[in-house]
Amino acid sequence: MNNYLSDQGVVLGIETSCDETAVGIVRGKNLLANVISSSVEEHARFGGVVPEVASRAHLEAMPVVIEQALAQAGLALKDVDAIAVTAGPGLIGALLVGVSAASGLALALGKPLYGVNHLAAHIAVDIFAKDSEIEPEIALLISGGHSSILQISDITSNIQVLGATMDDAAGEAFDKIARILELGFPGGPAIDLAARTGDPKAIEFPRGLTKSQDLIEHPFDFSFSGLKTAVSRYLSVTPNFIRSDVAACFQEAVVDVLLIKALAACRETGIQTLVIAGGVAANSRLRLLAQDRCAVAGVLLRVPPADLCTDNGAMVAALGSLALSRGIPASEIGISARSSLPMAGMGTIIW
Amino acid sequence: VGKFEVVSSKNILLVIDTSSTRTSVAIIQDRKPIISLHHDDSLAHGEVLPRLVAKALEVENRIDQVIIGMGPGPFTGLRVGISFAQIFALGRNLPWLGLCSLDAIVDPSAISATKKYLVATDARRKEIYWAKYENGRRIFEPHVSAPQTIQSLGLPAFGEGAIKYGFSQNMEFLFPNPILMANLISTAKTYSLPLYLRRPDAYPAPHNVKFRAMTAQDLESVFAMELLVYENESPWSLGQFEEELNGKNRWYLIAEQEGKIIGYVGALFIDQNTDITTLTVHPEFRKKGIGRELLRRLIDWARTQRSKSVMLEMRIGNLEAEPLYLAFGFVEISRRSDYYGPGLNALVMRKDLV
């Protein structure tokens, strides 16, 4: 394979694992286009993502989003060297729209297809900001569906799950608390905004799995269900609660635990780079506190720009581009979308 | 989004259908298959379709147009075919054409003695997708209903859905056939969106429409809509509406969106039976489930009156209303001539409440 070509190959990435229909285009490590069509407004009516609503929206948006991405990149489909698509984890019906579109595109163009892992893609998006290789690093991956601490030895083939949530994902906890506080959906940005005028020290909410015994048994795992219960109980016994204070203190408790555990993983493994990725990484309090604590711990912090933290196609194209440049064989024709990860593992990274 | 154009039969067509348990792929030129492949697995359309297409393209890689079965069919499998085919067409810069999958199940020339028939596929959840055909042409839009609909219509039925519920023994016409589909491209109705026929489960249907009892203040607006809808079919007078609204054992409900009346339904309960006096939806707000919701609420009301049946008259040839009533289990019991004016005959239908 021509090395120059594979390092500079154009990869079109398709993402449909949840409610965003997204297409990104990457040349080598350069981002050329990132177009997102979201059905979030439709889901807001239900206070959560409705899989069938999302799948219908993906199908309608897909051709438009692909064409917009090509226009943004100033390219035609004949310029594309490979297609990448999120093949899991995610909502199965939603994933299948993207995987089928990507398969159709790859066969039409006669170009290779890479099915990629959504979580690894969230971390791979960091290639745009970096001259050096991604690895090794510790990743704190936090979104509506996932909260895990990962050790990245090779982003395309070797990712170890050090810890994960034992109940709700961090983003899920944000959504649920936002619903109780009547702040709307999605909960992450709503709480972030409400918390700005609140006092993060006003109420002492519990930090899950941080007692000394927990730190031995579950050093890198999370639990947010106790926090959720504590917030609901507080609201039911406090008729005149201050909404912004509750939002700020809830957010502080989540962010505190995330950073305690992520930095413990850096210490434990001796890896001095921490990347924070996934939708919750867009949280402003988390970004600020992470800077302070990483500076104190002497850890290099990497956080992709907020618009590359939430689900997008550029991250899928980024991981596809890494696979292409590292000579990973393309996926077989007829890849299966997979909705869930195996127990305590990452599952397949490149299909 | 799609580019529609009818091309000559010499063109090479890639036909894709994933609306049933079968995934079908064919490359067809001049009504003859160059290659035709299928695989039966209701849960593997996603994996199967790209493999079948790759295999077919090895035989003939030049494609001029893509033909897509738009359903109705189980949503997830259906979308696999549509998503794949639309983006394949985009990738090759080809026009695509969407057809109703039910139209390509029965070969009318093979059953030319059968003038009227039904085609039904399995919609799961104890329902069927179905359509009615006369002389090989579909009569109204496909519907999703209880399987007993086939029985109540008393016509020969074909397809997977008819077999499953014991209303057919014909095993020849079970699945959408890509060769028949290719034959339909210049004659059949085309579709640019999937034929879902069902709303997503969680959908608060219909969207931002309010239902409330009709009051005297609504009569002017209701009457205006009556004139609009029933211009040549004996519309009610304002006085008739007033009488109805003030009469005993009557029930009138309106559907309203942002203050505008977009539908109404009325009923009269008498002698253990509920008569539907009117069911009207504004022409611009049809096919959104408003009539269905009005009818559903009316039947609920009839039950609260301990009504043993619900009856209605429908103008024969009202193709929009008929499938709705059939779907709710109404069956024809008699006909009345010139009921809505000269030549406008009525069908009397009844649904028993048990």
Interface residues (C-beta under 8 A of the other chain):
Chain A: R45 F46 V50 E52 V53 S55 R56 H58 L59 E60 M62 P63 V64 I66 E67 L77 I92 G93 L96 V97 G98 V99 S100 A101 A102 S103 G104 L105 L107 A108 L109 I333 G334 I335 S336 A337
Chain B: V1 G46 E47 V48 L49 P50 R51 V53 A54 L57 F75 T76 R79 V80 G81 I82 S83 F84 A85 Q86 I87 F88 A89 L90 G91 R92 N93 L193 P194 Y196 P200 D201 A202 Y203 P204
